[in-house]
Amino acid sequence: MAKDGGFGRSMSKEKRKEFERQLADEFIEKIKSGDVGAWSSGWTNLGGNTMPHNTKGRPYRGINTIILWLRGSDYNSNTWGTYHSWKEVARKHAIKEGKFELKIGRDGKPYKHTTEWYGVKQGESGTSIILWKPLTYKNEKTNKKTGEIEESIGMTMLMRVFTVFNRDQTGLPEIITETELEEAEEFNSREKQLENCLNWYIENPNRKVVKTGEMLVHPHPKAGEKHTGEDPIWVVKDGDIILKHGGDRAFYTSSRDRIALPLREQFKENARYLSTKGHEIIHSTGHPLRLNRALGNRFGSEDYAKEELIAEFGTAFLIGSFGIQGELRNVEYINNWASVLSKEPRFLITAAQRAQKAVNYVLEPWVEHEAWRDQEINDLREYLEGKEIQITPMGLNRLHGDLSVMEEEE
């Protein structure tokens, strides 16, 4: 774990060039990986500074803003600080929470010794940022005419490197926003169905098609038997997608197989929340384990715009399947799409085909799952029809909510 002492770390000329090269390479890699370019639209940003800033609220500037934007894609917080600055913040929080003991120091005076560590977590890796500090120096020069030594004041810029950590890398609790959010409106029946479908996909994103005559595999109810139906069916495989709510951005990161969304309460309408969630889910169908589309395109490139067009079409198809009307979320890409389609008119059809394929990948297994569940319920109803069910006094008390009986069992 890197810890900075004093005013950062100095660098030799060679080390400085190496650092600059590494920084440039990381920037290029992030751009190519598609991890940059997450934006927010259609929801309320939470309170606080949305720019990367230090523990005192002062925004970072210049290249450090870019560095922390790049590194911050995995965090919800925009607050960064050195190990020692987080140590001080953690100490104040521990005292505020009463996690301290009074002890006597070497000078004989009492002090508060904290008993809980809220600082940077063990094993966390920091992010290097740079700071240019003006440095004045005295310059002495002999006057050739008079022979006297003349003094002048010069100034240069001194480069220092600091290691900083995001607030999410500490043991501090999440900051409760001061922005008052209205309680999210209840889903109507169609919205609830779509939400269930999206959540089921997130929990079961990996699946394969089993054709007639092929062997069914776990977790299909008839695993080990051959599929005898005329039409191919979907069989879910192990694995899930990481879904994280919180923050002011919505994006999908294929390298981590992770979807990040703002809180549902930040959206003004359920349709906006569902369309945003659906948009990122359509992106996730392009993962190599699924439909294997090219996701790692440079932000702003034609290929990037193509994937966004697929995601927009897919979102419209998906939520439209549930009778919900959405809206175009990424209007800033319209010019890119116009440029792409003017050069490659065929891609309009291609984008729609790929979008429909992505929607089928999300929707069809869920429909089959719901059909299986409904069949199981019907089978259970038929089994219980006409049968008498014996309920013991203990069971009757449970049905009536007699908690005292449950307490006795405990």
C-alpha positions in Angstrom: 0.0 0.0 0.0 1.5 3.3 -1.1 1.7 6.1 1.5 2.8 9.6 0.7 4.8 11.6 3.1 5.3 15.4 2.8 4.9 17.0 -0.6 4.6 13.9 -2.8 7.4 12.1 -4.5 10.0 13.6 -6.8 11.0 12.0 -10.1 14.1 11.8 -12.2 13.8 12.9 -15.8 13.8 9.2 -16.9 11.1 8.2 -14.4 9.0 11.2 -15.4 9.1 10.2 -19.0 8.2 6.6 -18.0 5.3 7.9 -15.9 4.0 10.0 -18.8 4.3 7.1 -21.2 2.4 4.8 -18.8 -0.3 7.4 -18.3 -0.7 7.8 -22.1 -0.8 4.0 -22.6 -3.5 3.6 -19.9 -5.6 6.4 -21.4 -5.4 4.8 -24.8 -6.2 1.3 -23.4 -9.2 2.7 -21.5 -10.5 4.4 -24.6 -10.1 1.3 -26.6 -11.7 -0.9 -24.0 -14.9 1.1 -24.1 -14.8 1.8 -20.3 -14.8 5.5 -21.0 -17.8 7.5 -22.1 -20.4 6.6 -19.5 -22.9 9.4 -19.2 -26.1 10.1 -17.4 -29.4 11.2 -18.7 -33.0 11.1 -17.6 -32.4 11.0 -13.8 -31.6 13.4 -11.0 -27.9 13.7 -10.0 -27.3 13.3 -6.3 -26.0 16.2 -4.2 -22.4 17.0 -3.9 -19.5 17.7 -6.3 -19.8 15.6 -9.5 -16.2 16.4 -10.4 -13.4 14.4 -8.9 -12.4 16.2 -5.7 -10.3 15.8 -2.6 -11.4 15.2 1.0 -11.8 18.9 1.5 -14.1 19.3 -1.5 -11.6 21.0 -3.7 -11.9 19.7 -7.3 -8.9 18.3 -9.1 -8.0 20.0 -12.3 -6.4 19.3 -15.7 -4.9 15.9 -16.3 -5.8 14.7 -12.8 -9.4 15.1 -13.6 -8.9 12.8 -16.6 -6.9 10.3 -14.6 -9.5 10.1 -11.8 -12.4 9.9 -14.4 -10.6 6.9 -15.9 -9.9 5.2 -12.6 -13.2 6.1 -11.1 -15.3 4.0 -13.4 -15.4 1.2 -10.8 -16.5 3.5 -7.9 -19.6 5.5 -7.0 -17.8 8.2 -5.1 -16.0 11.1 -6.7 -14.0 11.9 -3.5 -10.3 11.0 -3.5 -7.5 11.5 -1.0 -4.1 10.4 0.0 -3.6 7.7 2.6 -2.9 10.3 5.3 -5.8 12.5 4.5 -8.2 9.5 4.7 -6.5 8.5 7.9 -7.5 11.9 9.4 -11.0 11.7 8.0 -11.3 8.2 9.4 -10.1 9.3 12.9 -12.7 12.0 13.1 -15.5 9.6 12.0 -14.4 7.0 14.6 -14.5 9.6 17.4 -17.9 10.8 16.1 -19.2 7.2 16.3 -17.7 6.8 19.8 -15.1 4.2 18.7 -12.3 5.4 20.9 -10.6 5.1 24.3 -9.1 7.8 26.5 -5.4 7.1 27.0 -2.5 9.1 28.5 0.2 10.1 26.1 4.0 10.4 26.8 3.5 14.0 27.6 1.1 13.1 30.4 -1.9 14.5 28.5 -5.0 12.5 27.7 -5.8 11.7 24.0 -8.5 9.8 22.1 -7.2 6.5 20.8 -9.5 5.2 18.1 -10.5 1.5 18.3 -12.0 1.1 14.8 -10.2 1.7 11.5 -12.2 3.5 8.8 -9.2 4.4 6.6 -7.9 2.8 3.4 -8.7 -0.9 3.4 -5.8 -3.3 3.4 -4.7 -4.5 0.0 -6.2 -1.5 -1.9 -4.2 -0.1 -4.8 -3.9 3.6 -5.1 -4.0 5.9 -8.2 -1.0 8.1 -9.1 -1.8 11.7 -9.8 0.6 14.6 -10.5 0.9 18.1 -9.2 2.9 21.0 -10.6 4.2 23.4 -7.9 5.9 26.7 -8.7 9.4 26.8 -7.3 11.4 29.9 -7.0 15.2 30.0 -6.8 18.0 32.5 -6.5 20.3 33.0 -9.4 23.7 34.7 -9.0 25.5 36.1 -12.0 28.7 38.2 -12.3 28.3 41.4 -14.1 31.2 41.5 -16.7 31.4 45.3 -16.7 31.3 46.0 -13.0 32.5 42.6 -11.7 29.8 42.6 -9.1 27.6 39.6 -8.3 24.0 40.3 -9.3 21.2 38.3 -7.9 17.9 37.4 -9.7 14.9 35.4 -8.8 13.9 32.6 -11.2 10.9 30.3 -11.2 10.4 26.7 -12.4 7.7 24.1 -12.1 8.3 21.2 -9.9 6.5 18.0 -10.6 5.4 15.8 -7.8 3.5 12.5 -7.8 0.9 11.6 -5.2 -1.0 8.3 -4.6 -4.6 8.8 -3.9 -7.5 6.5 -3.0 -11.2 6.6 -3.7 -13.6 6.9 -0.7 -15.1 3.5 -1.8 -11.6 2.0 -1.0 -12.0 3.1 2.7 -14.1 1.7 5.6 -16.1 4.9 5.7 -19.9 4.6 5.2 -21.5 5.9 2.0 -22.4 9.5 2.2 -26.1 10.1 2.5 -27.0 12.7 -0.1 -28.7 15.9 1.0 -30.7 15.9 -2.2 -34.3 15.0 -1.3 -35.5 12.3 -3.6 -39.2 11.5 -3.9 -40.1 7.9 -3.3 -40.1 5.9 -6.6 -43.6 5.4 -8.0 -45.0 1.9 -7.9 -44.7 -0.2 -11.0 -47.9 -0.9 -12.9 -48.5 -4.5 -14.0 -46.6 -4.1 -17.3 -43.7 -2.3 -15.7 -43.5 -5.0 -13.0 -43.4 -7.7 -15.6 -40.6 -6.0 -17.5 -38.6 -5.4 -14.2 -39.0 -9.1 -13.4 -37.8 -10.0 -16.8 -34.7 -7.7 -16.6 -33.8 -9.0 -13.1 -34.2 -12.6 -14.1 -31.8 -12.0 -17.0 -29.2 -10.3 -14.8 -29.3 -13.4 -12.5 -29.3 -15.8 -15.5 -27.5 -14.1 -18.4 -25.7 -17.1 -19.8 -27.6 -19.6 -21.8 -27.4 -21.8 -24.9 -29.9 -23.0 -27.5 -30.8 -26.7 -27.5 -32.2 -28.0 -30.7 -34.4 -31.0 -31.3 -32.6 -34.3 -30.6 -29.9 -32.6 -28.5 -29.4 -33.4 -24.8 -31.0 -31.1 -22.2 -28.6 -30.0 -19.5 -28.9 -28.6 -15.9 -30.8 -26.6 -14.7 -33.5 -27.6 -17.2 -36.2 -29.7 -15.4 -35.6 -32.6 -17.9 -31.9 -32.5 -17.8 -30.3 -35.7 -19.1 -33.1 -36.3 -21.6 -33.2 -35.4 -25.2 -35.2 -32.4 -26.4 -38.2 -33.8 -28.3 -40.0 -30.6 -29.2 -40.1 -29.2 -32.7 -38.6 -25.8 -31.8 -35.3 -25.0 -30.2 -35.4 -24.0 -26.6 -33.1 -22.0 -24.3 -31.2 -23.6 -21.4 -29.8 -21.3 -18.7 -26.1 -21.8 -17.7 -24.4 -20.8 -14.4 -23.2 -17.2 -13.9 -24.7 -13.7 -13.3 -24.1 -10.1 -14.0 -23.0 -7.7 -11.3 -25.7 -5.0 -10.9 -24.8 -1.9 -8.8 -27.2 0.9 -8.0 -25.9 4.3 -6.8 -24.0 7.2 -8.3 -24.8 9.4 -11.2 -23.9 7.3 -14.2 -25.2 4.4 -16.1 -22.9 2.1 -18.0 -21.9 -1.5 -18.7 -18.3 -2.7 -18.4 -17.7 -5.9 -20.3 -14.3 -6.6 -18.7 -16.0 -6.9 -15.3 -19.5 -7.9 -16.6 -21.0 -5.2 -14.5 -23.9 -2.8 -14.9 -24.0 0.4 -12.9 -27.2 2.4 -12.6 -28.4 5.4 -10.5 -30.9 4.7 -7.8 -34.4 4.1 -9.0 -35.5 7.1 -6.9 -33.4 9.4 -9.1 -35.5 8.7 -12.1 -38.5 10.9 -12.7 -40.5 8.1 -14.4 -40.5 4.3 -14.3 -40.2 4.2 -18.1 -36.9 6.1 -18.0 -35.5 3.8 -15.3 -36.6 0.7 -17.2 -35.3 1.9 -20.6 -31.9 2.9 -19.1 -31.6 -0.5 -17.4 -32.7 -2.2 -20.6 -30.2 -0.2 -22.6 -27.3 -1.4 -20.5 -28.7 -5.0 -20.5 -28.7 -4.9 -24.3 -25.1 -3.9 -24.2 -24.4 -6.8 -21.9 -25.8 -9.3 -24.4 -22.7 -8.6 -26.6 -20.4 -10.1 -24.0 -18.1 -12.9 -25.4 -20.0 -15.5 -23.3 -23.3 -14.4 -25.0 -23.8 -13.0 -28.5 -20.2 -11.8 -28.8 -20.5 -8.4 -30.4 -17.5 -6.1 -30.6 -17.9 -3.9 -27.5 -14.4 -2.6 -27.0 -14.7 0.3 -29.5 -13.2 3.7 -29.1 -15.6 6.2 -27.6 -17.0 8.5 -30.4 -15.9 6.2 -33.2 -18.3 4.8 -35.9 -18.1 1.3 -34.4 -19.0 2.7 -31.0 -22.0 4.5 -32.6 -23.0 1.3 -34.2 -23.2 -0.5 -30.9 -25.2 2.4 -29.4 -27.6 2.2 -32.3 -28.1 -1.5 -31.6 -28.6 -0.8 -27.9 -31.2 1.9 -28.7 -33.1 -0.3 -31.1 -32.9 -3.2 -28.7 -34.2 -1.1 -25.8 -37.2 0.1 -27.9 -38.0 -3.4 -29.0 -37.6 -4.8 -25.5 -39.8 -2.3 -23.5 -42.2 -2.1 -26.4 -42.8 -5.9 -26.0 -44.4 -5.0 -22.7 -46.4 -2.2 -24.0 -44.2 0.5 -22.5 -43.2 3.6 -24.4 -39.6 4.7 -24.0 -37.6 7.6 -25.5 -34.3 8.0 -27.3 -31.8 8.3 -24.5 -28.5 9.0 -26.4 -29.5 11.9 -28.7 -25.9 13.0 -28.8 -25.2 10.0 -31.1 -27.7 11.0 -33.8 -25.0 12.8 -35.8 -22.7 9.7 -35.5 -25.5 7.5 -36.6 -26.3 9.7 -39.6 -22.6 9.6 -40.5 -22.5 5.8 -40.2 -25.7 5.2 -42.2 -24.8 7.7 -45.0 -21.6 5.6 -45.6 -23.3 2.2 -44.9 -27.0 2.3 -45.4 -27.3 -1.4 -45.0 -26.3 -1.1 -41.4 -29.8 0.2 -40.5 -31.2 -3.3 -41.3 -28.1 -5.0 -39.7 -28.6 -2.9 -36.5 -32.3 -3.9 -36.3 -31.4 -7.5 -36.8 -28.7 -7.6 -34.1 -31.0 -5.6 -31.7 -33.8 -8.2 -32.2 -31.4 -11.0 -31.7 -30.3 -9.4 -28.4 -34.0 -8.9 -27.3 -34.7 -12.5 -28.1 -31.7 -13.6 -26.0 -33.1 -11.6 -23.1 -36.8 -12.3 -23.5 -37.4 -15.8 -24.8 -35.7 -17.7 -21.9 -37.7 -15.6 -19.4 -40.9 -16.4 -21.3 -40.1 -20.1 -21.2 -39.2 -19.8 -17.5 -42.6 -18.2 -16.7 -44.3 -20.9 -18.7 -42.5 -23.6 -16.6 -43.5 -21.8 -13.4 -47.1 -21.5 -14.5 -47.2 -25.2 -15.4 -45.8 -26.1 -12.0 -48.5 -24.0 -10.3 -51.2 -25.6 -12.4 -49.9 -29.1 -11.7 -49.9 -28.3 -7.9 -53.4 -27.0 -8.1 -54.6 -30.2 -9.9 -52.8 -32.3 -7.3 -54.4 -30.5 -4.4 -57.8 -30.3 -5.9 -60.3 -32.3 -3.8 -57.7 -33.1 -1.2 -58.1 -32.3 2.5 -55.2 -30.5 4.1 -54.7 -31.2 7.8 -53.5 -28.1 9.7 -52.2 -28.6 13.2 -52.9 -26.0 16.0 -49.3 -24.8 15.6 -49.8 -24.3 11.9 -53.1 -22.5 12.5 -51.4 -20.1 15.0 -48.7 -19.4 12.3 -51.4 -18.6 9.7 -53.0 -16.2 12.2 -49.6 -14.6 12.9 -49.4 -15.7 16.6 -45.8 -14.5 17.1 -45.7 -15.8 20.7 -45.8 -19.4 19.5 -42.9 -18.7 17.2 -41.0 -17.1 20.0 -41.5 -20.2 22.1 -40.0 -22.3 19.4 -36.9 -20.1 19.3 
